[in-house]
Amino acid sequence: MPPTFPSKYTVSARFYDAISAEWPIYGAGRAAAIPLLHLEAGAWVLDVGCGTGLNFPWLQRRIDPSGLIVGVDVSTHMLEQARRKVRSRGWSNVQVLAGDATTATAARLREPIDGAGYDAAIATYALSLMDDWPAALATMAAACRPGARLAIVDMQPPQGHAALWSPLARLACRAGGSDIHARPWTLLDHYCEDITARSVRGGHIQVRVGTVR
Ligand SMILES: C[S@@+](CC[C@H](N)C(=O)[O-])C[C@H]1O[C@@H](n2cnc3c(N)ncnc32)[C@H](O)[C@@H]1O
């Protein structure tokens, strides 16, 4: 089946950083997840569904210029914004690849690091957009070395008192093309151990980070 999601990220790609509620809501998922990757200077990090590269500054602060970030995304418009960000910040240690994470092979994702395994991989608000997210997660894990850290940040309806905000959360997810009921973190234990869980913004944002077996 041809992918339908890129249409969500064509014209809107130029405004994505401004309209994606990063500061009040979704940045909190990155803030919770990225420290749990335990990145060291020189680390190689894979960012699946990297979009405009909103994770890149967070990752850069931890890997220093000797590390490498490889972002993959199916939307050429989002990648164009990511490349623009990389150029304007003068980052020479970021590569972005066009590709569908549900059909890409681990070998393809490992090409920028000469076939070695990544030290860490992350997917923020991306797997829930993919029809076959289990395939993307399997490939993400296969692209990592054993002992690498793998993080999933994704969405579900807000819980408890915050359930009041559910209509808004559903609307935001529908507008972005994600399935709020996908719960892609539920398969992380197939690939990882030592999983740490965090729940932020009233449970709307779920974070899971584990160590690849
Ligand atoms: C909501 S945006 C999130 C972008 C970024 N990870 C962030 O945290 O801001 C979802 C991204 O996933 C990408 N995406 C959706 N399906 C994909 C697929 N099958 N393979 C690669 N990227 C995909 C979209 O193009 C979009 O850039």
The ligand as a Gaussian input file, in Angstrom:
#p B3LYP/6-31G(d) Opt

LIG

0 1
 C        4.987000      14.070000      13.923000
 S        6.426000      14.078000      12.939000
 C        7.694000      13.914000      14.199000
 C        9.020000      14.359000      13.688000
 C       10.150000      14.358000      14.718000
 N       10.512000      13.009000      15.110000
 C        9.806000      15.172000      15.927000
 O        9.930000      14.663000      17.046000
 O        9.456000      16.339000      15.764000
 C        6.436000      12.436000      12.261000
 C        7.497000      12.223000      11.212000
 O        7.521000      10.841000      10.863000
 C        7.775000      10.749000       9.466000
 N        7.343000       9.440000       8.982000
 C        6.082000       8.952000       8.903000
 N        6.091000       7.727000       8.406000
 C        7.382000       7.419000       8.154000
 C        8.026000       6.265000       7.608000
 N        7.340000       5.191000       7.219000
 N        9.370000       6.281000       7.522000
 C       10.082000       7.366000       7.894000
 N        9.521000       8.477000       8.392000
 C        8.187000       8.500000       8.515000
 C        6.976000      11.908000       8.884000
 O        7.381000      12.247000       7.586000
 C        7.254000      12.996000       9.906000
 O        8.396000      13.734000       9.578000

